[in-house]
């Protein structure tokens, strides 16, 4: 769960992107001496004995050097004498000091010397990610040590930095990893669920969308602890919200993951117990899976939607997505056939054989319909609120993209149908496409240049 660099790199690789590693070696002796010199405000010649010991103990690893130096100050092995205005330290005693060679283990040992409430606070902060804000930590933490006191202690200790007012980040991903490792494995899932639930309950409704990812990510980590159907359904709904937000941000891999977790939470009998929510999740998952190129899971999702859809209208979103998949796969003839089949089910039938006379009559009929409207009247029509007609327009518009290369003679007919639906039932975003294409057909088929340009 913790947002360290390694997990971020793995996430990038999972999306098929190439990652180049740049290996940084340990600091040289001179660099360690410069760091110690600047930290203690000593001339490099005077800090040399101390920096040599620190170099040997830490291997020159930057984070190790910083934490070890801070630890020496905390335990009093380096102290400042006010009377002589000098730093006191015993290099032999520091050399004999036992310490782990593993940076994470060393940090764990350092954290374990802190009071218990601070340790628990660091574990919760580790769950929240690489960065977090004061309000989120306050919602996630338990009663006891106040958020302000906790953050004061850990920022003074160097574990966490305040990057802006109320915004905090870990000083290093290894510190976060060390704090996270202190959570017992047996309590890991339940603690994630608890943190996510606390944030969800305490966040105002109008701000839920701002926190939806941290809420849902943590609750998903503990979903096995949810045994009540109502709670699993609620988490499924939250996954729908989180996935929708990810999709809006073009994070389609994350969106697909949220949607599919939501589906799994509803169980195999979702089409009986949670039909509406299940259909929303499956439709959204199909969209995200199509964009990510996961064709096998996409096909399985479409099959389930077609199998469990209770009526034609519930099947239409997945049918439109399926047409888009066929287009992306280069199966243009199959896409065309699918569009005509769906339009026939909707009630918009087209002749199998088209003659110039049929096209001319359709254009003339549409001209007669538009003669009752001025341009302003048509543009000020009410919004189309008949779902089946909206879907008809959507399928006709996507069909025109394919028909241009296959059966271009059908395009004027579809434009006429879009215009007539808009005139009868209201304006939709795709009505503009119908008007433009109808105007083009008036010019090319009927040679009505002025009227074509008008529309």
C-alpha positions in Angstrom: 0.0 0.0 0.0 2.8 2.4 0.8 3.6 4.7 -2.1 7.4 4.1 -2.4 9.4 4.4 -5.6 9.5 0.7 -6.2 5.8 0.2 -6.3 5.4 3.3 -8.5 7.9 1.8 -11.0 6.1 -1.5 -11.0 2.8 0.3 -11.7 4.5 2.1 -14.7 5.9 -1.2 -16.0 2.5 -2.9 -15.8 1.2 -0.3 -18.2 3.7 -1.4 -20.8 6.0 1.6 -20.5 9.8 1.3 -20.5 11.6 2.3 -17.4 15.4 3.1 -17.2 17.2 2.6 -13.9 19.9 5.0 -12.9 22.0 3.5 -10.1 23.4 5.9 -7.6 26.3 4.7 -5.5 27.2 5.6 -2.0 28.7 9.0 -1.0 32.4 9.4 -1.2 34.3 10.2 2.1 34.7 13.8 1.1 31.0 14.2 0.5 30.1 12.6 3.8 32.6 15.0 5.5 31.0 17.9 3.7 27.5 16.8 5.0 28.7 16.4 8.6 30.7 19.7 8.4 27.6 21.6 7.2 25.3 19.9 9.6 27.4 20.7 12.7 28.8 24.0 11.3 32.4 22.8 11.7 35.3 23.3 9.4 35.9 20.2 7.3 39.3 19.6 9.0 37.6 19.3 12.4 34.7 17.2 11.2 36.9 14.7 9.5 37.4 12.2 12.4 33.6 12.0 13.0 32.7 11.8 9.4 35.2 8.9 8.9 33.5 6.9 11.6 30.1 7.7 10.1 31.3 6.7 6.7 32.4 3.3 7.9 29.2 2.6 9.9 26.8 3.7 7.1 28.7 2.8 4.0 28.1 6.3 2.7 24.4 5.7 2.0 22.8 9.1 2.0 19.7 8.2 4.1 21.7 6.1 6.4 24.2 8.9 7.0 21.4 11.4 7.8 19.5 9.1 10.1 22.6 7.9 11.9 23.8 11.4 12.5 20.4 12.4 13.9 20.3 9.3 16.0 23.7 10.2 17.5 22.3 13.6 18.5 19.1 12.0 20.0 21.0 9.5 22.2 23.5 12.1 23.3 26.6 10.6 21.7 27.0 14.0 20.0 26.3 17.0 22.2 27.0 20.7 22.1 28.8 22.4 25.0 27.5 25.9 25.5 30.4 26.9 27.7 33.1 26.1 25.2 30.9 26.4 22.1 32.1 23.1 20.7 30.7 19.8 19.8 31.6 16.9 22.0 31.7 13.3 20.7 33.7 10.1 21.3 34.6 8.5 18.0 35.7 5.3 19.7 32.3 4.9 21.4 30.5 5.6 18.2 32.6 3.0 16.4 31.6 0.4 19.0 27.9 1.3 18.7 25.9 -1.7 17.5 23.6 -1.0 14.6 21.9 -2.9 11.8 23.5 -2.9 8.4 20.0 -2.9 6.8 18.6 0.7 6.5 15.0 -0.4 7.0 15.8 -2.4 10.0 17.8 0.4 11.4 14.9 2.8 10.9 12.5 0.3 12.6 14.8 0.1 15.6 14.8 3.9 15.8 11.0 4.1 15.5 10.6 1.5 18.2 12.3 3.8 20.7 9.5 6.3 20.2 6.4 6.3 22.5 3.7 3.8 21.6 1.2 6.4 20.4 3.7 7.9 18.0 4.6 4.4 16.6 0.9 3.8 15.9 0.6 7.3 14.3 3.5 6.5 12.0 1.8 3.2 11.0 -1.4 5.0 10.1 0.6 7.7 8.2 2.4 5.0 6.3 -1.0 3.6 5.2 -2.1 7.0 4.0 0.7 7.0 1.4 3.8 9.0 0.5 1.9 12.3 1.0 -1.1 13.2 3.1 -2.8 16.2 4.7 -3.6 17.1 8.3 -7.3 16.6 7.9 -7.0 13.2 6.4 -4.6 12.0 9.1 -7.0 13.4 11.7 -9.9 11.4 10.2 -7.8 8.3 10.0 -6.2 8.4 13.5 -7.7 7.1 16.7 -8.3 9.0 19.9 -5.3 9.7 22.1 -2.3 11.7 20.8 -3.7 14.6 18.9 -2.8 14.9 15.2 -1.0 18.2 15.8 1.2 16.8 18.6 2.0 13.7 16.6 3.0 15.7 13.5 5.1 18.0 15.6 7.1 15.0 17.1 7.7 13.2 13.8 8.6 16.4 11.9 11.1 17.3 14.7 12.5 13.8 14.5 13.0 14.1 10.8 10.6 11.2 9.8 8.1 13.5 8.0 8.4 16.9 6.4 5.8 19.6 6.1 5.9 20.5 2.4 3.3 23.2 2.7 0.8 24.3 5.4 -1.2 21.2 6.4 0.5 19.0 3.8 3.0 16.4 4.8 5.3 13.9 3.1 7.8 11.3 4.3 11.4 12.4 4.4 12.3 9.2 2.5 10.3 6.2 1.1 12.4 3.9 3.3 11.2 5.6 6.4 7.6 5.0 5.3 8.5 1.4 4.5 9.9 0.9 7.9 6.8 2.3 9.6 4.6 0.2 7.5 6.6 -3.0 8.3 5.7 -2.5 12.0 2.1 -3.4 11.3 1.5 -7.0 12.2 0.6 -9.1 9.2 -2.5 -10.5 11.0 -3.8 -6.9 11.5 -2.8 -5.5 8.1 -6.1 -6.0 6.2 -8.3 -5.0 9.1 -6.2 -1.8 9.8 -6.5 -0.8 6.1 -10.3 -1.3 6.3 -10.5 0.7 9.5 -8.5 3.6 8.1 -10.5 3.7 4.9 -13.8 3.5 6.8 -12.8 6.2 9.3 -12.0 8.6 6.5 -15.2 7.7 4.7 -17.4 8.2 7.7 -15.8 11.5 8.8 -15.5 13.1 5.4 -18.4 15.5 4.4 -20.5 14.2 1.5 -19.5 17.1 -0.7 -15.8 16.2 -0.3 -16.1 12.4 -0.7 -15.1 12.6 -4.3 -11.8 14.4 -3.3 -10.9 11.5 -1.0 -12.5 8.6 -2.9 -9.2 7.0 -4.0 -7.6 6.9 -0.6 -10.9 5.7 1.0 -11.5 2.9 -1.6 -7.9 1.8 -1.9 -7.7 1.2 1.8 -11.1 -0.4 2.1 -10.3 -2.7 -0.8 -7.2 -3.9 1.0 -9.5 -5.1 3.8 -12.4 -6.3 1.8 -12.0 -9.9 3.0 -13.0 -8.7 6.4 -16.4 -7.6 5.1 -18.9 -10.4 5.6 -22.2 -8.5 5.3 -23.8 -8.2 1.9 -24.9 -4.6 2.6 -21.4 -3.5 3.4 -19.9 -5.3 0.3 -22.5 -3.6 -1.9 -21.7 -0.2 -0.4 -18.0 -0.8 -1.1 -18.9 -1.9 -4.6 -20.7 1.4 -5.1 -17.6 3.3 -3.8 -15.4 1.4 -6.3 -17.8 2.6 -9.0 -17.2 6.2 -7.9 -13.4 5.7 -7.6 -13.2 4.0 -11.1 -15.3 6.8 -12.6 -13.0 9.4 -11.2 -9.9 7.5 -12.5 -11.5 7.2 -15.9 -12.2 10.9 -16.0 -8.5 11.5 -15.2 -7.6 9.0 -18.1 -6.1 6.5 -15.5 -7.9 3.6 -17.3 -5.8 0.8 -15.8 -6.8 2.0 -12.3 -10.4 2.5 -13.4 -10.7 -1.0 -14.7 -9.2 -2.4 -11.5 -11.7 -0.5 -9.4 -14.7 -1.6 -11.5 -13.7 -5.2 -11.5 -13.2 -5.2 -7.7 -16.7 -3.7 -7.5 -18.1 -6.5 -9.6 -16.4 -9.2 -7.5 -17.8 -7.7 -4.3 -21.4 -8.2 -5.6 -21.0 -12.0 -6.0 -22.3 -14.3 -8.7 -25.9 -13.5 -8.1 -25.5 -9.7 -8.7 -28.1 -9.9 -11.5 -30.7 -10.9 -9.0 -29.8 -9.0 -5.8 -28.0 -5.9 -7.1 -29.0 -5.6 -10.8 -28.7 -1.8 -11.3 -25.4 -1.5 -9.5 -24.0 -4.5 -11.3 -25.0 -3.3 -14.7 -23.3 0.1 -14.0 -20.1 -1.6 -12.9 -20.0 -4.0 -15.8 -20.7 -1.2 -18.4 -18.0 1.0 -16.9 -15.6 -2.0 -16.7 -16.2 -2.8 -20.4 -15.3 0.8 -21.4 -12.1 0.8 -19.3 -11.0 -2.7 -20.5 -11.5 -1.6 -24.1 -9.2 1.4 -23.6 -6.6 -0.6 -21.9 -6.6 -3.3 -24.6 -7.6 -6.2 -22.2 -9.6 -7.9 -25.0 -10.1 -11.3 -23.2 -11.6 -9.7 -20.1 -13.5 -7.2 -22.3 -15.2 -10.1 -24.2 -16.1 -11.9 -21.0 -17.6 -8.7 -19.6 -19.7 -8.1 -22.7 -20.9 -11.7 -22.7 -22.1 -11.3 -19.1 -23.9 -8.0 -19.9 -25.7 -9.6 -22.8 -26.6 -12.6 -20.8 -28.1 -10.8 -17.8 -29.5 -7.6 -19.4 -33.3 -7.6 -18.6 -34.3 -5.4 -21.6 -32.9 -3.9 -24.8 -32.2 -0.5 -23.2 -29.9 -2.1 -20.6 -28.0 -3.9 -23.3 -27.4 -0.8 -25.5 -24.4 0.7 -23.6 -22.4 -2.5 -23.9 -23.5 -2.9 -27.6 -22.1 0.5 -28.4 -18.9 -0.4 -26.7 -18.8 -3.6 -28.6 -19.2 -1.7 -31.9 -16.3 0.5 -30.9 -14.2 -2.6 -30.2 -15.0 -4.0 -33.6 -13.9 -0.8 -35.2 -10.6 -0.7 -33.2 -10.0 -4.4 -34.3 -10.5 -3.4 -37.9 -13.7 -5.5 -38.2 -15.6 -2.8 -40.0 -18.2 -5.1 -41.7 -19.1 -6.7 -38.4 -19.4 -3.2 -36.8 -21.7 -2.1 -39.6 -23.9 -5.2 -39.3 -24.0 -4.8 -35.5 -25.2 -1.1 -35.8 -27.9 -2.0 -38.3 -29.1 -4.9 -36.2 -29.3 -2.7 -33.0 -31.0 0.1 -35.0 -33.6 -2.4 -36.2 -34.3 -3.5 -32.6 -34.7 0.1 -31.6 -37.2 0.7 -34.3 -35.0 2.5 -36.9 -35.1 0.2 -39.9 -33.2 0.9 -43.1 -33.8 -0.8 -46.5 -31.3 -3.5 -47.4 -31.2 -2.1 -51.0 -31.0 1.7 -51.4 -32.0 3.6 -54.6 -31.3 7.3 -55.4 -35.1 7.8 -55.3 -35.3 6.5 -51.7 -32.5 8.9 -50.6 -34.2 11.8 -52.5 -37.6 11.2 -50.9 -36.0 10.9 -47.4 -34.3 14.3 -47.9 -37.5 15.9 -49.2 -39.4 14.6 -46.2 -36.8 16.0 -43.8 -36.9 19.3 -45.6 -40.6 19.5 -45.0 -40.1 18.8 -41.3 -37.5 21.6 -41.0 -39.7 24.0 -42.9 -41.7 24.5 -39.7 -38.6 25.8 -37.9 -36.2 28.7 -38.1 -32.6 28.1 -37.3 -33.0 29.6 -33.9 -36.2 27.6 -33.2 -34.4 24.4 -34.0 -31.4 25.3 -31.8 -33.7 26.2 -28.9 -35.5 22.9 -28.9 -35.6 21.2 -25.4 -33.0 18.6 -24.5 -33.7 15.1 -25.8 -34.8 13.1 -22.8 -36.1 9.9 -24.5 -33.3 7.4 -23.8 -34.1 5.0 -26.6 -34.0 7.8 -29.1 -30.7 9.1 -27.7 -29.2 5.6 -28.3 -30.6 5.6 -31.8 -28.7 8.8 -32.6 -25.5 7.4 -31.0 -25.6 4.2 -33.1 -26.4 6.2 -36.3 -23.5 8.6 -35.7 -21.0 5.8 -35.1 -22.3 3.8 -38.1 -21.7 6.8 -40.3 -18.0 6.6 -39.5 -17.9 3.1 -41.1 -20.4 3.7 -43.9 -18.3 6.4 -45.4 -15.9 3.7 -46.6 -18.5 1.0 -47.3 -22.0 2.2 -48.1 -21.8 6.0 -48.2 -25.3 6.2 -49.8 -26.8 5.4 -46.3 -25.2 8.4 -44.7 -27.8 10.9 -45.9 -30.6 8.6 -44.6 -29.0 8.4 -41.2 -28.5 12.2 -41.1 -32.2 12.7 -42.0 -33.3 10.3 -39.2 -31.1 12.2 -36.6 -32.6 15.5 -37.7 -36.2 14.1 -37.5 -35.6 12.5 -34.1 -34.2 15.9 -32.8 -37.2 17.8 -34.2 -39.7 15.4 -32.6 -38.1 14.7 -29.3 -35.4 17.3 -28.5 -31.8 18.4 -29.1 -28.8 16.2 -28.3 -25.1 16.8 -28.7 -25.1 14.6 -31.8 -27.9 16.6 -33.4 -25.3 19.0 -34.8 -23.7 16.1 -36.7 -27.1 15.3 -38.2 -27.7 18.8 -39.3 -24.3 19.3 -40.8 -24.5 16.0 -42.7 -28.1 16.7 -43.8 -26.9 20.1 -45.2 -24.1 18.4 -47.1 -26.6 15.9 -48.6 -28.9 18.8 -49.7 -26.0 20.3 -51.6 -24.6 17.0 -53.1 -27.9 15.2 -53.8 -30.5 17.9 -54.4 -28.2 20.7 -55.5 -29.9 22.9 -52.9 -26.8 25.0 -52.2 -28.3 27.9 -50.3 -30.5 25.7 -48.1 -27.6 23.3 -47.5 -25.4 26.1 -46.2 -28.3 27.4 -44.1 -28.4 24.2 -42.0 
